[in-house]
Amino acid sequence: MYQDKTPLSLCQNSQVKFGTSGVRGPVSELTQERCCAFVEAFLRKLCQASNIVCIGQDLRPSSPTITLWISECARQLGYTVWDCGSLATPSLAHYSMAHQVPAIMVTGSHIPYDRNGIKFYLPSGEISKEDELSILNTQLNTFSKVSSDTTIEDHHDLALAFYRQRYQNAFTALDLSGKRVGVYQHSSVIRDQLTKILNAFGAETIPLGRTDAFVALDTEAVSKEDQIQANQWSREYKLDAIVSTDGDGDRPLIADEKGQWLRGDQVGMICCQYLKATHIVTPINSNTGLEALVPKATVIRTKIGSPYVLAAMKTVKPSEISVGYEANGGVLLGSHTEGLTALPTRDAVLPILILLAHLSHQPLSSVIRALPKRYTSSERLQDITVSESQSTISYLSGDQHWPPLLAKIYTDQTVSISTLDTQDGARVWLSNNDILHIRASGNANELRIYIESNNPTYSETLCTHTKQAISSLFLTKHWCIINHLSI
């Protein structure tokens, strides 16, 4: 089946690849052969010390089929499968790490429903970029098949209960009695579990927006429709907060009592302060107000993607309190703290509970107002091919190409570039203290746009103007110039 093949060679001429976190690709290209190739390489190359693997999935329509394929593949390789069913990615990771066994999660996270993916966990946590390369280049024909009588064991309820207990043990003083919390459920795999967790702390929960059809909720690019809906829900139900997550429950989405969605990096900053973090790791697109909020903490900034955040967190001494977070709101706990064991993967429940813990003495809007006055916004240009993204980023990596673009964005003032950072895309810090950051998505055919400024309303407007200016680059005349210059 795999004679002289590697996962990398099997995915040539396809869109299936490792993204910012896990394998991603169109469902039509995530064939049984390719999915099983990744699973075999992972288990045989990186998990030889174990004969058990935990497998979970999200609620995408394609996830059950892929889960069936990889479960049978694992059995044929001699592994007992602990079927954890439909559950949040951090719940699966927490369960597998506690039992010191590897795990595989079938999820596309927040990307469109016609795409999906697979995430891999070692007993120590999420795999690294080096592990990804090892998987991609593993020669599959070097392994012999195992005739096995291994079974599939149902661990769904055990994994869910174990995750709930984690937070009941950690937040013993949390009392949400009298608080009304809307749970925007949509098609999130954690929607029922999250409701149970909040109810256990005394909150009155109001289910909102539940759907059987899959919704690709991106916590970094909240739609105007979702913002309007949150405002309406807040008024209608007199809510203290609204909480939600993306499809696989590792990125939170939180709104204050007015129905205003909070930025993910604001949430991360508040969590670092709450946890008294001594070492903080976050990507370069996260709000720069962090350094002002926690001036005594050591801050490390990385490329975008949880593997890069995790790699930097591993350099921190065990005696320090290490916390990582991303602009999508996901929080990673790199060290044991009071009541909490380390969970080095993105988690949505931890930041949700930390934010709700503030309700005992002030509304969430007041918590946000107390943060340093730096404001971020983000947008995306969809249906941009990989080659188009590469050409655009290559073009913008030269500071001589920015002045015409800046003239379109800033029609009322003249700005210049103070610094240009090409660590991850093209990120410019301007003379007026604004930051514009353009990069290719690692998970979908999109260009991501990140903005930071000193004014919240201006930040949103600037984001819109930047999106329009970047869009203009794809007009025929300019596109010919960009392609020529990037060759």
Secondary structure, DSSP 4 states (H G I P E B T S, - for coil): --TT--HHHHTTTSS-EE-SSSEEEEGGG--HHHHHHHHHHHHHHH-TT-SEEEEEE-S-TTHHHHHHHHHHHHHHTTPEEEEEEE--HHHHHHHHHHTT--EEEE--TTS-TTEEEEEEEETTEEPPHHHHHHHHT--GGGSPP------EEE-HHHHHHHHHHHHHHH-TT---TT-EEEEE-TT-TTHHHHHHHHHHTT-EEEEE---SS-----TTS--HHHHHHHHHHHHHHT-SEEEEE-TTSSSEEEE-TT-PBPPHHHHHHHHHHHTT-SEEEEETTS-TTHHHHSTTSEEEEE-SSHHHHHHHHTTS-TTS-EEEE-TT--EEE-S-BTTB--EEEEESHHHHHHHHHGGGTS-HHHHHHTS-S-EEEEEEEES--HHHHHHHHHHHTSGGGHHHHHHHH-SSS---EEEEE-TTSEEEEETTS-EEEEEE-SSSSEEEEEEEES-HHHHHHHHHHHHHHHHHTTSHHHHHHHHHHH-
